C-alpha cells in the first residue's frame, strides 16, 4: 500500500546523489528506501520510541528528535525534504510547509492519503484536500506543485 520504493524513486527523480530530510520518519520506512537509493538521509520525528526503532532498522541514516513546525537545520541544506503521511498530523500544516521550504534547496515531496472516505487510514475530517495542500504550498513559498497518483496514496512534488 505504501509503495515506498516507488515513492522514493519519484521523489528523487532527476536529483542524483542527494541529502534527504525525512520529516516524521517514524520507524524509518521511507528513510530506508532513500538510503537504498544512494541518498544520505536524516530522519526527524517527535517520538523518541519511533526514532529508537528507526535507528535499529535503518543503517547509515542519522535520526534526530524534533517537529515539522520547527526544523533544527539551516536554510536550503536539503536536496529533498520528504513528509510521508505526516502533514495532516502536524499541529500547523502551513507552518510545517514554511519550515520545509526554508530547509529545502531543490524539492519537497508530500505523501498523503486520498481525500475520500475509506476503511483504512484517518477519517476524512483528518485528511487534507489536494487543493488545500496546493494552496498551502504556494503560501509557504513553493512555486510549483504537481501531484502523482499512486495506487492508494497521493504524492505532491513541490519545487521553489
C-alpha positions in Angstrom: 0.0 0.0 0.0 2.8 2.5 0.8 4.8 1.8 -2.4 7.8 3.0 -0.5 10.3 2.2 -3.3 8.3 3.9 -6.0 7.6 6.9 -3.7 11.4 7.3 -3.1 12.2 6.9 -6.8 9.6 9.5 -7.8 10.7 11.9 -5.1 14.4 11.7 -6.1 13.8 11.7 -9.8 16.5 13.8 -11.5 18.2 14.8 -8.3 21.2 12.4 -8.4 23.1 11.9 -5.1 21.0 13.7 -2.6 20.8 14.8 1.0 17.3 13.9 2.2 15.4 15.0 5.2 12.6 12.6 6.2 10.2 14.6 8.3 8.0 12.5 10.6 10.3 9.5 9.9 8.5 7.2 12.4 10.2 3.8 12.1 12.2 4.8 9.1 10.3 3.0 6.3 11.0 5.8 3.8 14.4 6.7 5.2 15.5 3.2 4.4 14.3 3.5 0.8 16.1 6.8 0.3 19.3 5.3 1.7 18.9 2.2 -0.5 18.6 4.6 -3.5 22.1 6.1 -2.6 21.0 9.2 -0.7 22.3 10.5 2.6 19.4 10.6 5.0 18.5 12.4 8.2 15.2 11.4 9.8 13.3 13.6 12.2 10.4 12.7 14.5 9.0 14.0 17.8 8.5 10.4 19.1 11.7 9.1 20.8 10.4 5.5 20.7 9.8 5.6 17.0 13.3 7.0 16.5 14.9 4.2 18.6 13.1 1.7 16.3 14.3 3.6 13.2 17.9 3.6 14.4 17.7 -0.2 14.9 16.2 -0.8 11.4 18.0 1.7 9.1 21.7 1.6 8.9 23.6 4.6 7.7 20.9 7.2 8.4 21.0 9.8 11.1 18.0 10.4 13.3 17.1 13.4 15.5 14.2 14.3 17.6 12.1 17.3 16.6 9.0 18.6 15.0 8.0 19.5 11.4 7.0 23.0 12.6 10.4 23.8 14.0 13.1 22.0 12.0 16.6 22.4 13.6 18.5 22.8 10.3 20.0 25.7 8.4 18.3 27.2 5.3 18.3 25.4 2.0 20.5 22.5 3.1 18.5 19.5 1.8 18.1 18.5 -1.8 14.8 16.7 -0.9 12.6 17.2 2.1 10.0 14.4 2.4 6.9 14.2 4.5 5.4 10.7 4.4 1.8 10.6 5.7 2.6 13.3 8.3 1.4 16.7 7.0 -2.2 16.0 8.1 -0.8 15.0 11.6 1.0 18.3 12.3 -0.4 21.0 14.6 0.0 23.5 11.8 0.4 22.1 8.2 1.1 25.6 6.8 3.8 26.3 9.4 5.3 22.8 8.7 5.4 23.6 4.9 7.0 27.0 5.6 9.7 25.2 7.6 10.1 22.6 4.9 10.5 25.4 2.3 13.1 27.1 4.5 15.4 24.0 4.6 14.8 22.7 1.1 17.1 23.5 -1.7 15.6 21.6 -4.7 12.4 19.7 -4.0 9.9 18.7 -1.3 7.6 15.7 -1.5 4.4 15.3 0.4 2.8 11.9 0.6 -0.8 12.0 1.8 -4.0 9.9 2.0 -6.5 10.5 -0.7 -9.3 12.9 0.2 -12.0 10.3 0.3 -13.8 8.3 3.0 -12.5 4.8 3.2 -11.9 1.9 5.6 -8.2 2.4 6.1 -6.3 5.5 7.2 -7.6 8.5 9.1 -11.2 9.7 8.9 -12.0 12.2 6.1 -12.0 15.1 8.6 -8.3 14.5 9.4 -7.3 14.3 5.7 -6.1 17.2 3.6 -7.9 18.2 0.4 -5.4 18.4 -2.5 -6.4 22.0 -3.2 -5.6 22.8 0.4 -2.1 21.3 0.0 -1.5 23.2 -3.2 -2.7 26.4 -1.6 -0.5 26.0 1.5 2.5 25.1 -0.7 2.1 28.4 -2.6 1.7 30.3 0.7 4.8 28.6 2.0 6.9 29.8 -0.9 6.9 26.9 -3.3 6.5 27.9 -7.0 5.1 24.7 -8.3 3.2 21.7 -7.0 2.4 18.7 -9.1 0.7 15.6 -7.9 1.3 12.0 -8.8 -1.4 9.4 -8.3 -0.3 6.2 -6.7 -2.3 3.0 -6.3 -3.7 4.2 -3.0 -2.0 7.4 -1.9 -1.2 10.9 -3.4 2.3 12.2 -3.8 2.8 16.0 -4.2 6.1 17.2 -5.6 6.9 20.8 -4.6 9.6 23.0 -6.1 10.8 26.6 -5.4 
